[in-house]
């Protein structure tokens, strides 16, 4: 996907996610997401923080100095989401919608990380609620390729590590395959979640799965 296609896919998924959030009840907003210790509200609030340049990060820390006590990247991300989750529901949705059309992304990452973020976190919200949130195969394949290429780097530190070496991942609904070894096949969306350490759609995959 070229830059225009990437941002179109990001905007499309932001729109789908905001539409879904607008349908949720207060109980669903408080429901646990796929992320351990994160509610649906926390995940949605995190999605309002996808456009933080370095100066935005500094301002956020100045407003919330408790972030300085976080000793790992994951704790910092989690705590910032909890802080942002104090926003009213309507404001969280408004901020996600307001990001549609913007090409800003967080400091030190690329637009491909933004694509992965919106695709995967949308499923973190939808799946535990038993809801369907479409994830276009082309966009999911792009995100999955990026995850495969950056495994073992600092960009992968935010994901639960799964032992995927020695496996060949093959999509059944897209022209996508990576790795060598034992084949694990299924929808690209399920493989994308697997690459981020999420096993919620493992029942849609065939072949001997990695032991985690």
Backbone as CSV, one residue per row, in Angstrom:
resi,resn,N_x,N_y,N_z,CA_x,CA_y,CA_z,C_x,C_y,C_z
1,UNK,0.845,-1.191,0.000,0.000,0.000,0.000,0.883,1.244,0.000
2,UNK,0.530,2.234,-0.826,1.285,3.479,-0.798,0.730,4.370,0.322
3,UNK,1.330,5.537,0.484,0.962,6.405,1.608,-0.510,6.778,1.581
4,UNK,-1.013,7.134,0.413,-2.425,7.513,0.317,-3.337,6.351,0.692
5,UNK,-2.998,5.168,0.238,-3.813,3.990,0.547,-3.763,3.655,2.040
6,UNK,-2.589,3.815,2.638,-2.458,3.568,4.069,-3.355,4.480,4.890
7,UNK,-3.296,5.771,4.583,-4.096,6.715,5.364,-5.583,6.558,5.081
8,UNK,-5.936,6.167,3.864,-7.349,5.894,3.566,-7.845,4.716,4.399
9,UNK,-6.999,3.684,4.541,-7.372,2.518,5.350,-7.484,2.894,6.828
10,UNK,-6.568,3.725,7.302,-6.620,4.190,8.698,-7.900,4.973,8.943
11,UNK,-8.203,5.909,8.052,-9.418,6.716,8.202,-10.675,5.850,8.166
12,UNK,-10.688,4.864,7.264,-11.838,3.974,7.150,-12.060,3.223,8.461
13,UNK,-10.978,2.741,9.061,-11.134,1.979,10.295,-11.436,2.882,11.483
14,UNK,-10.929,4.095,11.469,-11.310,5.046,12.514,-12.810,5.314,12.462
15,UNK,-13.318,5.458,11.267,-14.761,5.712,11.094,-15.576,4.519,11.587
16,UNK,-15.176,3.312,11.203,-15.896,2.113,11.637,-15.879,1.996,13.174
17,UNK,-14.716,2.270,13.751,-14.574,2.136,15.204,-15.428,3.166,15.927
18,UNK,-15.412,4.400,15.465,-16.239,5.439,16.085,-17.718,5.091,15.958
19,UNK,-18.115,4.587,14.807,-19.520,4.177,14.614,-19.904,3.096,15.617
20,UNK,-19.011,2.124,15.820,-19.305,1.056,16.772,-19.385,1.610,18.196
21,UNK,-18.447,2.478,18.560,-18.443,3.042,19.909,-19.733,3.794,20.214
22,UNK,-20.298,4.419,19.216,-21.531,5.173,19.426,-22.714,4.283,19.788
23,UNK,-22.619,3.000,19.506,-23.725,2.074,19.781,-23.617,1.430,21.160
24,UNK,-22.516,1.634,21.858,-22.279,0.897,23.099,-23.035,1.491,24.287
25,UNK,-23.432,0.612,25.179,-24.064,1.019,26.427,-22.978,1.344,27.460
26,UNK,-23.341,2.029,28.545,-22.346,2.282,29.605,-21.710,0.998,30.130
27,UNK,-22.495,-0.076,30.208,-21.956,-1.351,30.678,-20.908,-1.899,29.705
28,UNK,-21.158,-1.712,28.422,-20.197,-2.189,27.421,-18.922,-1.347,27.433
29,UNK,-19.044,-0.079,27.683,-17.845,0.767,27.788,-16.968,0.317,28.963
30,UNK,-17.595,-0.206,30.014,-16.845,-0.641,31.189,-16.382,-2.093,31.082
31,UNK,-16.760,-2.801,30.015,-16.447,-4.219,29.855,-14.943,-4.420,29.620
32,UNK,-14.374,-5.504,30.128,-12.952,-5.787,29.851,-12.708,-5.966,28.351
33,UNK,-11.617,-5.435,27.871,-11.223,-5.610,26.470,-10.327,-6.841,26.361
34,UNK,-9.780,-7.080,25.165,-8.823,-8.174,25.004,-7.504,-7.892,25.705
35,UNK,-7.232,-6.627,25.996,-5.974,-6.253,26.654,-6.122,-6.437,28.164
36,UNK,-5.238,-7.208,28.761,-5.309,-7.462,30.199,-5.272,-6.159,30.984
37,UNK,-6.274,-5.977,31.834,-6.311,-4.797,32.684,-6.859,-3.551,32.011
38,UNK,-7.284,-3.677,30.756,-7.831,-2.541,30.017,-9.323,-2.752,29.802
39,UNK,-10.116,-1.743,30.072,-11.532,-1.780,29.713,-11.702,-1.305,28.274
40,UNK,-12.903,-1.496,27.738,-13.211,-0.956,26.414,-12.968,0.549,26.392
41,UNK,-13.352,1.240,27.466,-13.129,2.691,27.543,-11.645,3.020,27.471
42,UNK,-10.831,2.264,28.177,-9.389,2.514,28.156,-8.834,2.406,26.736
43,UNK,-9.257,1.356,26.016,-8.759,1.150,24.657,-9.221,2.285,23.749
44,UNK,-10.492,2.653,23.861,-11.006,3.751,23.043,-10.258,5.045,23.350
45,UNK,-9.996,5.296,24.623,-9.253,6.499,25.014,-7.840,6.471,24.440
46,UNK,-7.219,5.301,24.443,-5.880,5.160,23.860,-5.881,5.574,22.389
47,UNK,-6.963,5.277,21.683,-7.034,5.616,20.260,-7.104,7.120,20.018
48,UNK,-7.379,7.897,21.052,-7.348,9.358,20.892,-5.926,9.897,20.986
49,UNK,-4.968,9.012,21.275,-3.573,9.426,21.463,-2.686,8.912,20.339
50,UNK,-3.224,8.851,19.127,-2.481,8.320,17.994,-1.678,9.374,17.241
51,UNK,-1.754,10.622,17.655,-1.135,11.694,16.869,-0.185,12.537,17.707
52,UNK,0.487,11.902,18.659,1.310,12.635,19.601,2.734,12.843,19.075
53,UNK,3.028,14.076,18.664,4.410,14.435,18.359,5.155,14.621,19.683
54,UNK,6.454,14.781,19.612,7.257,14.861,20.832,6.788,15.993,21.740
55,UNK,6.446,17.130,21.155,5.988,18.258,21.977,4.651,17.931,22.651
56,UNK,3.794,17.173,21.983,2.520,16.775,22.587,2.756,15.844,23.772
57,UNK,3.733,14.946,23.615,4.067,14.018,24.698,4.556,14.791,25.918
58,UNK,5.436,15.762,25.686,5.976,16.567,26.788,4.850,17.296,27.511
59,UNK,3.927,17.900,26.754,2.802,18.615,27.371,1.940,17.661,28.200
60,UNK,1.717,16.452,27.671,0.884,15.475,28.372,1.546,15.071,29.689
61,UNK,2.862,14.878,29.657,3.582,14.505,30.881,3.571,15.644,31.886
62,UNK,3.694,16.876,31.409,3.645,18.030,32.310,2.293,18.089,33.018
63,UNK,1.229,17.797,32.290,-0.119,17.796,32.883,-0.318,16.592,33.805
64,UNK,0.392,15.498,33.519,0.214,14.257,34.282,1.578,13.730,34.725
65,UNK,2.198,14.354,35.713,3.556,13.957,36.126,3.630,12.534,36.678
66,UNK,2.498,11.943,37.015,2.518,10.551,37.493,3.077,9.610,36.427
67,UNK,3.069,10.018,35.174,3.639,9.200,34.107,5.137,8.984,34.284
68,UNK,5.780,9.907,34.972,7.225,9.790,35.175,7.579,8.612,36.075
69,UNK,6.603,8.099,36.795,6.861,6.957,37.678,6.712,5.621,36.952
70,UNK,6.285,5.668,35.687,6.160,4.434,34.905,7.545,4.008,34.426
71,UNK,7.894,2.756,34.677,9.264,2.315,34.403,9.394,1.532,33.106
72,UNK,8.296,1.217,32.465,8.359,0.508,31.189,7.452,1.197,30.177
73,UNK,7.696,0.908,28.898,6.875,1.490,27.841,5.429,1.059,27.979
74,UNK,5.189,-0.211,28.255,3.811,-0.692,28.364,3.066,-0.046,29.527
75,UNK,3.752,0.140,30.642,3.110,0.807,31.780,2.788,2.256,31.448
76,UNK,3.678,2.901,30.721,3.430,4.290,30.325,2.208,4.379,29.422
77,UNK,2.126,3.477,28.446,0.984,3.470,27.520,-0.309,3.193,28.276
78,UNK,-0.262,2.212,29.179,-1.459,1.856,29.947,-1.909,3.020,30.829
79,UNK,-0.974,3.629,31.527,-1.318,4.720,32.436,-1.863,5.924,31.658
80,UNK,-1.259,6.224,30.515,-1.754,7.354,29.714,-3.174,7.088,29.227
81,UNK,-3.475,5.834,28.888,-4.838,5.489,28.463,-5.821,5.662,29.614
82,UNK,-5.419,5.229,30.819,-6.288,5.379,31.987,-6.572,6.857,32.276
83,UNK,-5.553,7.682,32.120,-5.744,9.124,32.324,-6.691,9.696,31.277
84,UNK,-6.486,9.313,30.031,-7.323,9.817,28.949,-8.751,9.289,29.049
85,UNK,-8.911,8.129,29.671,-10.245,7.519,29.795,-11.166,8.299,30.727
86,UNK,-10.622,9.288,31.434,-11.460,10.132,32.277,-12.293,11.112,31.456
87,UNK,-11.962,11.236,30.165,-12.755,12.099,29.291,-14.178,11.555,29.163
88,UNK,-15.157,12.421,28.927,-16.523,11.937,28.696,-16.580,11.042,27.459
89,UNK,-17.509,10.126,27.462,-17.662,9.194,26.342,-17.783,9.930,25.012
90,UNK,-18.647,10.931,24.958,-18.860,11.666,23.710,-17.572,12.327,23.222
91,UNK,-16.748,12.774,24.165,-15.499,13.441,23.780,-14.490,12.438,23.224
92,UNK,-14.457,11.247,23.786,-13.569,10.219,23.253,-13.942,9.910,21.801
93,UNK,-15.224,9.717,21.550,-15.686,9.439,20.181,-15.394,10.617,19.270
94,UNK,-15.642,11.830,19.760,-15.404,13.027,18.940,-13.948,13.126,18.538
95,UNK,-13.043,12.807,19.461,-11.610,12.923,19.158,-11.173,11.871,18.139
96,UNK,-11.740,10.684,18.220,-11.414,9.676,17.214,-11.902,10.136,15.847
97,UNK,-13.123,10.647,15.787,-13.657,11.143,14.510,-12.842,12.332,13.997
98,UNK,-12.398,13.187,14.909,-11.649,14.374,14.502,-10.298,14.006,13.894
99,UNK,-9.804,12.808,14.187,-8.513,12.389,13.625,-8.644,11.917,12.180
100,UNK,-9.870,11.676,11.725,-10.072,11.237,10.343,-9.628,12.350,9.392
101,UNK,-8.764,12.024,8.470,-8.244,13.012,7.527,-6.885,13.558,7.920
102,UNK,-6.502,13.359,9.177,-5.189,13.814,9.627,-4.126,12.770,9.286
103,UNK,-2.942,13.219,8.942,-1.841,12.309,8.660,-0.732,12.406,9.702
104,UNK,-1.082,12.904,10.861,-0.127,12.915,11.967,-0.082,11.526,12.593
105,UNK,1.090,11.141,13.052,1.197,9.895,13.801,2.171,10.098,14.953
106,UNK,2.160,9.171,15.873,2.988,9.301,17.070,4.470,9.384,16.721
107,UNK,5.198,10.088,17.574,6.639,10.229,17.389,7.315,8.861,17.429
108,UNK,8.346,8.702,16.615,9.232,7.535,16.591,8.614,6.300,15.919
109,UNK,7.404,6.415,15.387,6.803,5.296,14.659,6.333,5.801,13.299
110,UNK,5.869,4.878,12.462,5.404,5.241,11.127,3.878,5.114,11.052
111,UNK,3.335,5.484,9.897,1.897,5.337,9.702,1.468,3.873,9.722
112,UNK,2.402,2.969,9.471,2.046,1.541,9.526,1.751,1.096,10.963
113,UNK,2.423,1.683,11.938,2.076,1.402,13.333,0.699,1.974,13.674
114,UNK,0.365,3.140,13.095,-0.964,3.706,13.312,-2.029,2.788,12.731
115,UNK,-1.759,2.223,11.557,-2.706,1.281,10.944,-2.888,0.058,11.843
116,UNK,-1.785,-0.513,12.308,-1.869,-1.671,13.192,-2.667,-1.343,14.447
117,UNK,-2.409,-0.179,15.015,-3.066,0.257,16.245,-4.585,0.286,16.085
118,UNK,-5.061,0.923,15.042,-6.508,1.080,14.883,-7.164,-0.247,14.514
119,UNK,-6.493,-1.070,13.715,-7.065,-2.364,13.354,-7.165,-3.292,14.567
120,UNK,-6.075,-3.435,15.284,-6.030,-4.389,16.387,-6.859,-3.906,17.572
121,UNK,-6.736,-2.637,17.927,-7.506,-2.147,19.073,-9.007,-2.135,18.793
122,UNK,-9.382,-1.992,17.534,-10.799,-2.122,17.206,-11.318,-3.505,17.570
123,UNK,-10.502,-4.529,17.306,-10.885,-5.895,17.670,-10.819,-6.105,19.179
124,UNK,-9.888,-5.422,19.853,-9.830,-5.494,21.312,-11.147,-5.038,21.932
125,UNK,-11.791,-4.097,21.264,-13.075,-3.579,21.731,-14.217,-4.508,21.332
126,UNK,-14.254,-4.877,20.057,-15.423,-5.574,19.510,-15.547,-7.026,19.957
127,UNK,-14.461,-7.771,19.900,-14.553,-9.222,20.127,-15.070,-9.598,21.518
128,UNK,-14.588,-8.977,22.600,-15.117,-9.368,23.917,-16.602,-9.049,24.088
129,UNK,-17.101,-8.121,23.290,-18.517,-7.753,23.348,-19.370,-8.595,22.406
130,UNK,-18.727,-9.508,21.669,-19.468,-10.327,20.719,-19.953,-9.550,19.517
131,UNK,-19.258,-8.456,19.197,-19.650,-7.601,18.083,-18.704,-7.797,16.905
132,UNK,-19.201,-7.499,15.724,-18.398,-7.628,14.505,-17.906,-6.259,14.069
133,UNK,-16.619,-6.138,13.880,-16.022,-4.912,13.354,-15.174,-5.313,12.163
134,UNK,-15.631,-4.979,10.984,-14.942,-5.398,9.768,-13.501,-4.916,9.768
135,UNK,-12.610,-5.797,9.322,-11.198,-5.473,9.198,-10.778,-5.868,7.783
136,UNK,-10.736,-4.913,6.835,-10.429,-5.253,5.439,-9.140,-6.053,5.302
137,UNK,-9.177,-7.085,4.471,-8.052,-8.011,4.341,-6.779,-7.319,3.865
138,UNK,-6.907,-6.392,2.919,-5.718,-5.716,2.389,-5.004,-4.930,3.482
139,UNK,-5.783,-4.203,4.281,-5.196,-3.425,5.376,-4.596,-4.339,6.435
140,UNK,-5.299,-5.426,6.758,-4.798,-6.365,7.753,-3.492,-7.006,7.288
141,UNK,-3.398,-7.325,6.003,-2.170,-7.919,5.457,-1.010,-6.933,5.541
142,UNK,-1.272,-5.664,5.278,-0.225,-4.645,5.372,0.299,-4.549,6.805
143,UNK,-0.627,-4.536,7.753,-0.224,-4.456,9.160,0.521,-5.715,9.591
144,UNK,0.058,-6.869,9.133,0.710,-8.128,9.493,2.133,-8.188,8.942
145,UNK,2.330,-7.705,7.736,3.669,-7.670,7.151,4.600,-6.795,7.980
146,UNK,4.105,-5.642,8.395,4.913,-4.741,9.215,5.293,-5.402,10.544
147,UNK,4.346,-6.096,11.156,4.622,-6.773,12.420,5.680,-7.869,12.249
148,UNK,5.579,-8.603,11.145,6.555,-9.654,10.895,7.952,-9.059,10.679
149,UNK,7.993,-7.958,9.944,9.283,-7.331,9.634,9.940,-6.713,10.861
150,UNK,9.162,-6.296,11.836,9.708,-5.593,13.003,9.756,-6.470,14.256
151,UNK,9.484,-7.782,14.108,9.556,-8.656,15.279,10.998,-8.643,15.809
152,UNK,11.124,-8.653,17.111,12.446,-8.622,17.731,13.027,-7.238,17.894
153,UNK,12.353,-6.201,17.375,12.813,-4.827,17.549,12.038,-4.187,18.700
154,UNK,12.400,-2.950,19.035,11.710,-2.285,20.139,10.238,-2.073,19.831
155,UNK,9.884,-2.034,18.547,8.478,-1.847,18.185,7.620,-3.029,18.620
156,UNK,8.237,-4.192,18.785,7.484,-5.380,19.186,7.364,-5.512,20.701
157,UNK,8.001,-4.608,21.447,7.995,-4.717,22.906,6.606,-4.546,23.512
158,UNK,5.695,-3.916,22.774,4.364,-3.667,23.324,3.453,-4.883,23.172
159,UNK,3.916,-5.935,22.492,3.086,-7.111,22.256,3.538,-8.290,23.101
160,UNK,2.587,-9.128,23.462,2.920,-10.383,24.140,3.670,-11.270,23.151
161,UNK,4.874,-11.695,23.480,5.656,-12.492,22.522,5.120,-13.911,22.403
162,UNK,4.923,-14.376,21.189,4.546,-15.757,20.918,5.664,-16.416,20.099
163,UNK,5.920,-17.683,20.298,7.014,-18.371,19.594,6.626,-18.717,18.163
164,UNK,6.759,-17.754,17.258,6.323,-17.937,15.878,7.443,-18.374,14.940
165,UNK,8.687,-18.341,15.404,9.769,-18.842,14.562,9.559,-20.344,14.330
166,UNK,9.865,-20.805,13.124,9.625,-22.198,12.792,8.216,-22.463,12.311
167,UNK,7.471,-21.379,12.056,6.119,-21.503,11.539,5.979,-20.693,10.255
168,UNK,5.127,-21.169,9.395,4.762,-20.431,8.191,3.312,-19.996,8.351
169,UNK,3.084,-18.703,8.323,1.739,-18.161,8.472,1.178,-17.869,7.088
170,UNK,0.001,-18.419,6.791,-0.590,-18.274,5.464,-2.042,-17.834,5.587
171,UNK,-2.370,-16.734,4.917,-3.752,-16.249,4.919,-4.581,-17.007,3.898
172,UNK,-5.812,-17.295,4.278,-6.732,-17.991,3.376,-7.656,-17.030,2.639
173,UNK,-7.605,-15.758,3.011,-8.482,-14.769,2.372,-7.692,-13.607,1.782
174,UNK,-6.385,-13.778,1.653,-5.519,-12.742,1.077,-4.262,-13.419,0.540
175,UNK,-3.603,-12.754,-0.409,-2.353,-13.276,-0.965,-1.225,-12.890,-0.025
176,UNK,-1.085,-13.641,1.066,-0.134,-13.280,2.124,0.385,-14.525,2.804
177,UNK,1.700,-14.607,2.929,2.323,-15.714,3.630,3.731,-15.295,4.044
178,UNK,4.138,-15.665,5.257,5.473,-15.346,5.757,6.005,-16.520,6.551
179,UNK,7.312,-16.577,6.695,7.935,-17.567,7.547,8.187,-18.894,6.854
180,UNK,8.881,-19.762,7.557,9.196,-21.096,7.064,8.967,-22.100,8.179
181,UNK,8.426,-23.249,7.811,8.225,-24.304,8.802,6.806,-24.796,8.841
182,UNK,6.318,-25.112,10.028,4.965,-25.646,10.219,3.948,-24.587,9.817
183,UNK,3.007,-24.972,8.959,2.044,-23.984,8.463,0.882,-23.790,9.428
184,UNK,0.580,-22.532,9.673,-0.621,-22.115,10.387,-1.399,-21.248,9.416
185,UNK,-2.621,-21.639,9.092,-3.394,-20.952,8.061,-4.740,-20.499,8.609
186,UNK,-5.232,-19.399,8.040,-6.539,-18.889,8.431,-6.735,-17.476,7.939
187,UNK,-7.834,-16.836,8.317,-8.095,-15.457,7.894,-6.971,-14.526,8.322
188,UNK,-6.675,-13.543,7.492,-5.581,-12.630,7.783,-5.825,-11.863,9.081
189,UNK,-7.082,-11.589,9.393,-7.379,-10.894,10.647,-6.972,-11.703,11.862
190,UNK,-7.209,-13.014,11.809,-6.815,-13.894,12.915,-5.301,-13.973,13.025
191,UNK,-4.615,-13.994,11.883,-3.154,-14.023,11.888,-2.575,-12.709,12.404
192,UNK,-3.208,-11.602,12.049,-2.761,-10.298,12.553,-2.831,-10.271,14.077
193,UNK,-3.934,-10.744,14.632,-4.052,-10.769,16.083,-3.005,-11.693,16.699
194,UNK,-2.759,-12.827,16.052,-1.741,-13.754,16.549,-0.373,-13.076,16.608
195,UNK,-0.050,-12.290,15.601,1.235,-11.596,15.554,1.376,-10.546,16.655
196,UNK,0.266,-10.115,17.219,0.311,-9.156,18.329,0.132,-9.851,19.673
197,UNK,0.222,-11.183,19.669,0.117,-11.928,20.921,-1.294,-12.173,21.381
198,UNK,-2.268,-11.990,20.496,-3.667,-12.194,20.854,-4.167,-13.510,20.247
199,UNK,-4.766,-14.335,21.061,-5.220,-15.650,20.614,-6.741,-15.741,20.545
200,UNK,-7.411,-14.597,20.545,-8.879,-14.587,20.595,-9.509,-15.261,19.382
201,UNK,-8.833,-15.268,18.244,-9.367,-15.887,17.030,-8.589,-17.136,16.647
202,UNK,-7.908,-17.735,17.606,-7.107,-18.927,17.320,-7.961,-20.080,16.814
203,UNK,-9.252,-20.107,17.187,-10.124,-21.189,16.729,-10.416,-21.107,15.236
204,UNK,-10.044,-19.994,14.598,-10.234,-19.847,13.152,-8.983,-20.252,12.366
205,UNK,-7.950,-20.662,13.086,-6.695,-21.037,12.452,-6.547,-22.551,12.434
206,UNK,-5.933,-23.059,11.381,-5.671,-24.489,11.284,-4.171,-24.733,11.336
207,UNK,-3.808,-25.959,11.679,-2.391,-26.286,11.803,-1.955,-26.234,13.243
208,UNK,-0.836,-26.850,13.572,-0.318,-26.830,14.960,0.069,-25.406,15.356
209,UNK,-0.618,-24.877,16.326,-0.339,-23.514,16.763,0.860,-23.490,17.703
210,UNK,1.550,-22.340,17.751,2.659,-22.212,18.706,2.182,-22.453,20.132
211,UNK,3.026,-23.010,20.955,2.709,-23.221,22.358,3.058,-21.944,23.109
212,UNK,2.081,-21.366,23.821,2.341,-20.134,24.558,1.937,-20.328,26.009
